[in-house]
Amino acid sequence: MGEEEDTEAVADVIQRYLVAHPQAADTVEGVTRWWIPRERLEESLARTEAALERLVARGVVERTEIGGRVVYRRLAAARRGAT
């Protein structure tokens, strides 16, 4: 799998996690450690961040700063629409 496909695969994993856990929010480090299944744990922070930024651009995830740290979470509109 190439870099582009790897990043897309990580974005898909993150998006599925957020559908299952709509209130989840974490840093790049936390997303890499806790949201990505163990078999994909080799994913780098850079690839996770690229996947998160891709989801920000798609309007799925929002980036916010809390206590001086960047945190990613499901976009508020998407959380309201979740059942």
MOFEN-V279621 format. One record per residue. N is the residue number from 0. SS is DSSP state (H for helix, E for strand, L for the rest). NEAR is the number of other C-alpha atoms within 10 Angstrom. D_CENTER is the distance of its C-alpha to the mean C-alpha in Angstrom with 1 decimal. Layout:
{{N/SS/NEAR/D_CENTER} {N/SS/NEAR/D_CENTER}}
//
This chain:
{{0/L/7/19.8} {1/L/7/19.4} {2/H/9/16.8} {3/H/11/15.8} {4/H/10/15.6} {5/H/15/13.7} {6/H/21/10.9} {7/H/19/11.1} {8/H/15/11.2} {9/H/22/8.0} {10/H/22/6.4} {11/H/15/8.6} {12/H/16/7.9} {13/H/23/4.3} {14/H/20/6.4} {15/H/13/9.2} {16/H/18/8.0} {17/H/21/7.6} {18/H/15/11.0} {19/H/11/12.5} {20/L/14/11.5} {21/L/20/11.6} {22/L/12/12.4} {23/L/14/9.6} {24/E/18/8.7} {25/E/16/8.4} {26/L/18/8.9} {27/H/22/7.7} {28/H/15/10.4} {29/H/14/9.6} {30/H/21/6.2} {31/H/24/8.4} {32/H/16/11.2} {33/H/12/10.5} {34/H/21/7.7} {35/L/19/8.9} {36/L/13/12.5} {37/H/11/15.3} {38/H/7/16.6} {39/H/13/13.6} {40/L/12/13.8} {41/L/11/15.5} {42/L/16/12.4} {43/L/13/12.9} {44/H/15/11.1} {45/H/13/12.0} {46/H/19/10.5} {47/H/22/7.1} {48/H/20/7.7} {49/H/18/9.2} {50/H/24/6.6} {51/H/27/4.5} {52/H/18/8.1} {53/H/16/9.0} {54/H/22/7.1} {55/H/17/8.8} {56/H/11/11.9} {57/H/10/11.8} {58/L/14/11.8} {59/L/19/9.1} {60/E/23/7.1} {61/E/18/9.4} {62/E/18/9.9} {63/E/14/12.7} {64/E/10/15.0} {65/E/9/16.3} {66/L/7/19.2} {67/L/7/18.7} {68/E/11/15.1} {69/E/12/12.1} {70/E/18/9.7} {71/E/23/6.6} {72/E/22/7.3} {73/E/24/8.2} {74/L/18/11.0} {75/H/15/14.2} {76/H/11/16.1} {77/H/14/13.9} {78/H/16/14.3} {79/H/9/18.0} {80/H/8/18.3} {81/L/10/17.0} {82/L/6/19.8}}
//
